């Protein structure tokens, strides 16, 4: 009887012990879960390394040369006018002038160095202006700019959130400090038309600035920051504002002002009549007017070409250096069969 009981209990125990194995949540074996999938494990021989460096240099050096040639074909005229358009020597005198009343018209003369093919892009450049400052960047309301029903959403726009108890549209420091210098151009007593359509990003116009949002109470405070806006035009149409609201990452930046859609010939004299209203004198900033053509690469930018040439030249130098070392003092390559992934798993 005891032996039967013992047998019965052992049988029951075996059944119970096998149950957890059948109900185990351990995943089925697969090469993926065990990280046994095929992998590329190249052996970096001297020939492979030299070939890779040569290939990079062959690709990068022509791209660098093409980029530099494209950049040098861009014709650019840069005129700094903030100091020339103020008849003052000290900072306090310049601030007093720019904040005071009166006509601030300034006439400048530019000479075209080379033929400038249309369209000629017009930019204004500001130096020492930190549009990336945290408080400045946060002082805006994207909901208000996009939707007319969110006009009262000004909680993030302080200190330019309300005027006389009413919400400002557009609110915030970015819109309040809108650039307000203006430029007009003439050649041989003939005015050049400046096209200001399409100077902003289409995605900004279509998705960030509403067609039913109109300026309200803008620049109605005691302190005026910059340009005024046309209250009869929606924000979607006011592209100077849209360009300005796309903040720059660096303290020196250019903003698109407009386009001259006719060729300018070499040695043409351009007479510029500008209104010098924007106050950069309080923070020792600079203002520049830029006229520039473009290439397939964009505007004038030597950095990209120099970067490609530098990397390509360095790779070519390393390829030649390694080739010389390999020829003068070659080193025998080890037997790849001793590598761990080439061994027989069952071997020793």
Secondary structure, DSSP 8 states (H G I E B T S, - for coil): -HHHHHHHHHHHHHHHHHHHHHT-------TTTTT-S--------HHHHHHHHHHHHHHHHHHHHHHHHHHHH--EEEEE-TTTTS--SSHHHHHHHHHS-S--EEEEEEE--S-B-S-EEEEEEEES--TT-HHHHHS--HHHHH-GGGTT--TTSTTSSEETTEE-BS-SHHHHT----EEEEEETTEEE-EE-TT-S-HHHHHHTS-TT-B-BSTT-SSS--S----TTSBGGG-HHHHHHHS--SSSSEEEEEEEE-S-B-TT-EEEEEEE-----TTTT-EEEEEEE--BTTBS--HHHHHHHHHHHHHHHHHHHHHHHHHHHS------GGGSGGGS-TT--
